[in-house]
C-alpha cells in the first residue's frame, strides 16, 4: 500500500521553477512593492487588530469559560 503524498503543494521549489519558466517564456511579470504593501496594508491591519483586542480584553475576561458536560 502506497502512502499518499502530503497536500503541501506547491512547494517553494516548484513555485521558483514555475516563475523561471514563465520568465523564460517571456510572460509579463508583476512587481509588487513589498515596502509599500507592508506600510499601507500590513501595519494598519496589525495596529487595528491589536487595538480591538486590547479594548475587548476586559470584556472577554469577564465571560465564564464554557464547560463541556
C-alpha positions, 0 to 999 in steps of 0.5 A: 500500500502506497502512502499518499503524498502530503497536500503541501503543494506547491512547494517553494521549489516548484513555485521558483521553477514555475516563475523561471519558466514563465520568465523564460517564456517571456510572460509579463511579470508583476512587481509588487512593492513589498515596502509599500504593501507592508506600510499601507496594508500590513501595519494598519491591519496589525495596529487595528487588530491589536487595538480591538483586542486590547479594548475587548480584553476586559470584556472577554475576561469577564465571560465564564469559560464554557464547560463541556458536560 
